[in-house]
């Protein structure tokens, strides 16, 4: 893996665990020589993971639409900040730049980005591994819903299996790295 796209909240959330997990993920990326691709914000969980990678000497590429840059939430201390015209273009550029996807705790934007990446994988538009860093059980109910959707035959079991979930950054990145090395027959 060279670059990991991280979707994360622009809020810090209520638990300190979220920021701590984001920081640990950032350091784990740097220790593997992986660059971070993310939404480009200086705030919330997004800002924490970017700051951790930058502090560790890693590369960080932020991708942000103009209207968010204009709201002054852009992180200008990154290796590179790519300014795009729309949220749709943001997701496309982030996907193009990355080898895998990790979602940290976040809100509707994080879920939108994650599910679009999963949908693209389901449709065969990419073969990038997708994972959740399930800090403090944040994604437990979402995983329960996905299991229910699978039981109700709206999500095929093979597509459900495309989303791995771990509560430890190193374990999650190890899994994603193994998935990237697999051929379609494996």
N, C-alpha and C positions, 0 to 999 in steps of 0.2 A: 504494500500500500504506500502510495506517495502522498495523496491528499485525501483527507476525510472532511466531508461536509457535515457540519453540526448545526442542527436546528435547535433553538433554545428560546426561552422567554425573554422578552424585553423588560420583564419585571423580575425582582429578586425572589418573589414568593414570600411565604411566612416563615419557612424553616431555614436556618443557617446551613442545613445539610445540602440544600440545592447549590449554593455558591461553593461550598466545600467540594462537592462532587464535580462541579464544572472546573474548578481549579485542578483537581486530581486528573481529570480527563485531559486538560491542557498539558500538564506535565507528562502524562503517559504518551501523548502524541509526540511531544518533543523527544522523549527517550527512545522512541522508535524511528525518529527521523521523518515523521509525517508532518505535512503542512496542514493548516486549518483553513477551510473555506467556510464562511458563515455569512450571516446577514449584515454585518458591518456596523452594528450599533456599539456604542460605548456604555450602554446602560444594561441593567438586569443581569440575568444568567449569561446572556450573550456576551456582554462586556467582560465578565469574569473569565470565561474560557479564553477569550482573545488575549486578555492581559496576562494570563498564565502562560500561554504559548509565547507571547512576546518576551516576557520576563525570562523564560527558559532559553531564549535565543532562536526560537523557531520562526517559520514563515507563516504569516497570517494574511489571507486575502479576503477582504470584505466585499460584499456585493449589495448595493443599496439603491433603490429608486430615488430619483431626484427629489420627490416630494418629502421623503424622510430626511434627506440631507438638509433640505430647506427648514425642517423642523429642529435642526441642530442636534440630532441624536447620532450622527455619524461619528465613528471613532477615527480620528485623523492621525493616530499614532501607529497605524498598521504598516506592514510591508507594502501593501497595495490596497487601495480602495477603488473599486470599479463602480462607477455611477451609471445606472441604466434608467430606462424610461418608465418601466412598469414592474409590478409584482410578478407578472407572468415572465417577463424577460429575466428578472432576478432569479427565479427558480430554474429557468433553462440554463443560465450561465453557471449557477452553482452546480448543477448537475454535470454540465460539460467539463467543469474544472476538477471534479472529484472522482475518487475511486470507490468510495463507500459512504454510507450515511449513518449518522448517529443522532438520535433525538434525546435531548435533555428535558427536564420539566419545562413546560411552557403552556401557552394558551392556544387560542384558535389558530393563530398564524403558524405556530409550531406544528400543530396537528394537520393543518392544510398542507404544509410543505412535506411532512412525513408521508401522508396518504397519497399525495401526488407522486412522490418517489416510488412508493409501493405499487401504485397503479401502473406506472410506467414499467416497472419490473414485471408485473403480472402480464402486461401486454407484450412483453419481450423487447421493449425499447432499450433496455439496458439490463446488465447482469450484475449490478453493484449490490453488495450485501447491505442490508438495512438492520439497524439495531436500536434498541431502547436502553438507556441507562436509567434503570428503575430505582432512583434515589428515594429512600424512605417509603417505598411502596407506591410512589406517585402514579404509576401507570397500571396498578393492579386492576382497577375497574375497567379500564380500556381493554386490557388483555382478556378480562372476563367477557366483555361484550364481543370481542373478536372470536372467542371460543364459542359463544352463543350463536353468532352469525355463521360459524362453521357448522355447528350442530344443526342449524336450520337450513343448511345447504345454500346459503347465499355467498359464502366464501369457501372455495374448495380447500381441502386440507393442505394441499401443496402450496397454495398461495398464502395460507395462514402461516405456514412454516417459513416463509420468506422473511418474517420479522422475528428476530431473536431478541431476547430480553435477558439482561444481566444486571446485577446491582453493584458490580465492581468494574471500573474502567479498564483495568488491565485484562480481565477475563473477557470482556466484551471485544476489545481490540484484537486479542488473540484469536477469538472466534471469527471475526470479520476477516482477518488476515488469512486464516485457513480457507474460508469460503472463496476468497479472491483467487486462490491458487487452484481451485477445482475446475476441471473441464466439464462440459455439459453431461458427459456420461457418468460422472462421479456422484 
